[in-house]
Amino acid sequence: MGARQEARANGNRRTLLIIDDDEEWTEVAKLFFRDKYDVEVANSACDAMEMVSRGRPSAIIVDLVMPTVDGFGVIHRLNDSGNSRIPTILVTGWKTAEVEECAVAVGCAAVLAKPVDLTALDAIVASVISSAAASPAAVM
């Protein structure tokens, strides 16, 4: 049995939600992470909130710049809906000190510049999931 099947059989499989309107990037990320996580993709804030309402992901990767509702808007909606404890990683093509300050203020675990180094992102995702699982406050 492969690692993916074994994780599912043991019920240890974590869910990663990727929120980005760039379907090409989300497909690449989904393929990259599929052996480690159950990956869900939302291309809008509305889709993301629907997915979170159906089941709390272990971590979220969200793009900053999206039409209608940006990444900060998504994070605010998550926080307002009682999901502020989901580790969230912001990815952006506009990584500035101001963006990083705002990300920290809304509770992001990390901010990465696009183009994203998937190996670095993988390490951050694993770290935030591990930290959240170890924190008694993360249990809901």
RATAUR-V90637 format. One record per residue. RES is the residue in one letter. PSI is psi in whole degrees, -180 to 180 (999 if undefined). Layout:
RES:PSI + RES:PSI
//
This chain:
M:132 + G:166 + A:-40 + R:-48 + Q:-39 + E:-43 + A:-42 + R:-44 + A:-35 + N:-3 + G:18 + N:4 + R:127 + R:155 + T:133 + L:124 + L:124 + I:123 + I:110 + D:140 + D:-8 + D:96 + E:-30 + E:-46 + W:-41 + T:-33 + E:-43 + V:-47 + A:-41 + K:-45 + L:-39 + F:-43 + F:-8 + R:-26 + D:-16 + K:-30 + Y:158 + D:116 + V:127 + E:146 + V:133 + A:133 + N:7 + S:165 + A:-41 + C:-48 + D:-40 + A:-46 + M:-37 + E:-45 + M:-42 + V:-36 + S:-27 + R:-22 + G:131 + R:119 + P:160 + S:-29 + A:159 + I:137 + I:124 + V:137 + D:147 + L:-50 + V:110 + M:155 + P:157 + T:-69 + V:123 + D:180 + G:-39 + F:-37 + G:-40 + V:-47 + I:-42 + H:-42 + R:-42 + L:-47 + N:-43 + D:-24 + S:9 + G:16 + N:32 + S:-15 + R:0 + I:120 + P:128 + T:133 + I:125 + L:131 + V:141 + T:149 + G:-3 + W:50 + K:108 + T:171 + A:-39 + E:-43 + V:-44 + E:-41 + E:-45 + C:-40 + A:-44 + V:-41 + A:-34 + V:-1 + G:16 + C:143 + A:-28 + A:160 + V:127 + L:143 + A:144 + K:145 + P:140 + V:133 + D:107 + L:-31 + T:-43 + A:-42 + L:-41 + D:-45 + A:-40 + I:-44 + V:-49 + A:-42 + S:-46 + V:-33 + I:-44 + S:-44 + S:-42 + A:-39 + A:-30 + A:-16 + S:121 + P:-28 + A:-19 + A:-17 + V:126 + M:999
//
